[in-house]
C-alpha cells in the first residue's frame, strides 16, 4: 500500500482511508508536501504535463531529495528513452545497482513517452533495488500507456504539471519577489506576461528581481523595462487575433508559438481564458453595463494598453456567440488530449473557425 509505515500515502495521494490501495495520481493540493518528502513507497515517479519548465523543476526537486548533487556520476544515472525501448530490463538493472561510495541512487529518464511504458510497467510490477526512478514526459494524453502504468501501480506516483495561472502564478511571483512590494497594476501585467512555461516565468522574475536591486516596489514601468517578450505575449496575440477575426495575425502568432515550442493545448487554454473573460464582460453588458464599464470591471483588470481592444471585442461578441466559442475551445482541448490526431492541426482549425466567426459578426466576409 502506498504510504505504508510513513502514513503519508493516503493524505498525499487522496485515497479513501477505507480503500487499502492508495491512488497514485497526486492531488494538486498535496504536490508541495510531496516534493519536499516523497512517500518512500513510491519507487518510481512520473512527472508530466504541457509545462516543460515545471516538469523539469519538479523532477529536479524530487531527485534532490535523494541526491542533492545531480551531477554526481556515481549516484545519478540518466537513461535515454531509446535505451529503455531497446532494453526494457535496463531500468530494473540500474535501480538495483549500488553507488560507489554508498548512498541511494537516482535513475532519471528524460523525454519519455509510451515507448518506455513496458520498461516502467515491468519495474513497477516487481520493484528492485533502492534507487528512486524519476521519469520526465510531456503532455501525455488520458489514454497514454505510460500514465496508466504509473497511475495504476502501488509502487508508483504520477505528478501532473499544468500551466501556471491564478494562485499558482501568484505564488511563484511572491516566491521570487519576496523582498519587494508588487503594485496591483504590476501584478496584473505580470499575470498577463507569464505562465506559459514555469522555467521561462522564473527566469523573467529573477531578472526583474536583479534589476530592482534595493528598490522595494515593483511597478508597471519596471515590469515593462525588464520582462521580455515571454510566451504569454504570444498567447495573448493569438487570442486577440482570433477574437478580432485577424487571420493573418493568427497565422503569424501560431507560427511563432510553434517556433517557441509552446504546446498546442497551452495555446487552446490561453485562448479559452481570454474568451472566458469576454464571456464575463458580455454577461455584465446583458445586465445593462456598457462595454467599457464591463471590461473595466474584469478581475484581474486588463492591462490599460489592451483595454480598448478588449472593449471592442466585447462589443463584437454577444453572450450567445461566446457560449458557442467556449464550447468549441473546450472540445478542442479534449481532442488534443484524447483523439491522437495532430494537436497543432486541431488547434489551428478551431482558432481559424473563431476568427471566421468574428469577421462574420463584423460584416466582413
N, C-alpha and C positions, 0 to 999 in steps of 0.2 A: 504494500500500500504506500502511495506517495506520502511523504511526511513522516511516516513511521514514528520512531522514538523522538524525533525533534519536535513534533506537534505542529510543525509549520505547514504541512501539506494541505490540510483541509482549509485553513484560513487563506493561504496564498492561492490555491487553485480553485477556490469557490465551490468545493464539493459539499454535498449534503452529508452531515455527520452520520446519518443513518446508512449511508452507502459506503461500503468498505473500499471502493475503488475511487480514488480522487480524480477529478477532471485534470487533464494536463494542459489545457489552454489557460494561460494565466490571465486572471481578471485584470482589466486596466488599473483598477484602484489598488492592486497589490504589486504592481510592477516595481515600484521604487524599493519596497521592502525586499522583494525577491532579488533584485540586482545587488543589494547590499549583502544578503546572506541567502544564496540559493539553497533550496532543500537538498540535503545530501542524497536523498533517494532519486533525484533527477540526475541520472548519469550522463544524459545527452540532452542538449537544449537547442531547439531550432529557433533562430531569430530571423524573422522575415517581414516583408512589407514594402510598400511603394517608396518609403522614405529611406533611401540608401544610406544617408548620413546617420540617421537614427539607428538603423540596423548595425552599422559599424560601431557606433558609440556604445550601444548596449552589449554587443558581443565583446568588445574590449573590456567593459566593466565586469562581465561575467568571468572572462579569462583572468582578470586581475585578482579575483577572489581566490584563485588557486596559485597563480604565479604573477607577482607584480611586474616582473620584467618580461614583457612579451618577446623580447629579442633573445632570451636565454635559449640557446640551441639544444640544451640538454633537457629542458622541461617544457618546451613548446614545439610541437611538430605541426607543420602545415601540410595539408594534403589537397591536391587539386581534384576537382570533381571527376576529371577524366581518369585519374588514377583509381578512384573507387569504382567507377563504372567498369573498368577493365579487370579490377581485382577487388571484389566486394569484401573479401576476408581481411584486407589490409587494415580496415578500420578497427576491427577487434584486435589484430596484432599490435597496432600502435597503442591501443588502450591498455593492453596488458604489459607493455614494455616498461622497464624500470629506468628511472632517471639516473644518470651518472652523478654521483654525489648525493643522491637522495632527494626527497621532495616529490610531491604529487605533480603529475604532468597534465598539460592541456593539449588536446588534439583538435586542430582548428581547420574547418573546411569552409572555404570562401567561394562565392559564386555558385552555390549549389542549386540543383533543380531536381526534377523527378528522376534523372539519370542516376542519382545516388540513393534513391529510395530503397532499393534492395539491400544495399550495404547497411544502411541505417536500421532497416527493419530487422535484419539478422542480428545486429548488435543489441537492439532494444529487446528482442526476444530472449537473448542469452547474454546479458552484460558480462564483460570480463574486465579484470584489472581494476585500477583505482582512478584512472585518468578521467578528467571532465571532457566530454565531447561538445564542442561549440560549432554549430552549423549555421552559416550565413546564407540567406537566399533573398531573392527579390519578391515581387508581389505575387505570391502563389495563389492560384485560383482555389475556390472552395473544394473542387474535386481533385486537387493535387494529391498524388500518392505519397509525396514527401510529408505533407501536412498530416495526412491520415495516419502515417506511421508514428509520428510523434504524439498526435492528439489522442491516439488510442493506446498508448503504452504507459504502464505504471512507472517505468524507469526513464521516461522522457518528459519533456515540457516544451510547449510551443509559445513563443512570445511574439505577438504581432506588433509591428511598428507602423502606425498610420501617420499621416501628415499632421504636423503641429498646427493647431488652431485653438481659439478660445483660451481656456485655462492653461493648457499645456504650453502654449506660446507665451502667455503672460508669465508663467513660472520660469521659463527659460530667460526671458528678458530681465526679470527680477534677480535671477541667479547670477547672471553675468554683470549686470549693472547695479549690484547690491549696494555699492558705495555712492550711488547717485540718485537724485530725485528726478523721475521722468514725468514731465508735464503731460496732462491728458491729451493735448494735441500731438505731442511727440509720440506718445504711446499708440494713438490711433494710426499714425504714419508708420510706425514700426510694425504694427499688426498687418498693415497692407503690404509692406515691403518684404516681409519674412514669412517663413512657414512651409515653403515647398520642399525644403531639404534641411534636416537638422544640422548637418555639418556646415553648410553654407550659412545658415542663420547664425550659428555660434561664431563663425569667423567674422561675420559682419558686426556682431555685437562686441566681440573682443576688440576689433579695430576701432569701434566707436569709443569703448572704454579707454583705450590707449590714447586716442585723440583728445579726450576730455581732460585727462591728467588730473589736476587739482580742482577742475570745475565740478561743482556739486550738482548742477542742474542739466538735464538733457532736454533740449528744446527742438522745435521743428527745424530750426536753422542748422543745428549741429547734426541732426539726423540727415538732412539733405546734403550737408557737406561731406559726410563720411560714408553713409550706407550706399553701397554700389548698386548697379543695375541687377538686383537679385532676381532669382527665378520668379518670385511673386509678381514682379513688374511684368514679366512675360505673361503670366496667368491673367493679370488684370487686363492687359492689352487684348488677349484672346476673348475674354468675357465681354469687354466693351465692344469689340468688333462684331461679335455675334449679336449682341443686343441692338446694335445700330445698323445692322444689315450691310456691313462693310466686308464684302467677300475678299477683296484684295488684301485688306489689313489682316483678315483672318488667316489667309494663306501664309502671309509673312510671319504671323505670330506662331502658327503651328510649325513652320519650318524651323523657326528659332527654338521652339520648345524641344523639338527632336534633336537639334544640334546640342542643346544644353543637357540632354539626357533625361528630361522630365518624363515621368511615367504617364502614359495616356490617361490612366484613372485619376491622376493628380490634376490633369487638365480638365477632365469632366467635373471633378469635385470643385475646382476653382470657379468654373462657370456656374455650377449649381449654387454655390454660396452667393454669387452675385445676383442670380435670378431670384433667390430666396429673399434677398434684400429688396429687390424691385417688387416682389410679391407683398412684402410688409408695407411698402410705400403705397401700393395700389389699394390695399385694404384700408389704409388711413384716408386715401382720397375718396373711397366709397362712403366714408363716414363724414365727408364734407370738407376735408382739408385740401388746400391747394397742393399742387405737385411740389412747389418749393418748400412748403411747410412740412409735407410728409417726408421728404428727403432729409431735411434738416433735423427731423425727429429721430432718424435712424440711429441705433446704437450698436457698435461704436459709430461715432459720427464720421461721415465720409470726409476724406481729405478735401480741404477747401478748393483746391485747384480742380478736383474732379466733380465737384458738386453740381456744376452746370450741366455737364454731360449726363450725369445720373438723373437729374431732373428731367431732361429731355427724353431719356429712355423711359422713365416712369410715365410720362405723358403719352408715350407711344404704345406702351404695353398695358392694356386693361387687365383686370384681375383674371377674367375667364381665359384669356390667352396665355397668361402666365401659368395657370393651372396645367394647361397642356404642355408648356415648355418644361415645367418641373417634372412632369411625368416622363417626357422624352429623355431628360437627363438622368433620372433615376434608372430607367430601363437601360440606358447606355452604360451606366456604371455596372449594373448587374451583368450585362452582356460581356463587358470587358473581363469580368471575373470568372464567368461560368461557361461561355459558349465555345471557347477555343478558337474563335475567329480572330483575325489580326486586330488587336485593340487600337492601333493607330487609325485603321480604316473605320472602325466603329465610331471613334471619337470625331474624326473629320466629318463623317456623314451627319451625325446629329448636330454638330455646330453649323454646318452649311444649311441644314434644314431650319435652324433657328434664324440664321441670317436672312434666308429667303422669306421667312415669316415677317421679320422686321421690315424688309423692303416692301412687302405687300401692304403692311399696315401704314406705311408712309406713302402709298400710292405709286411706288416705283417698281416697275417690272424688269 
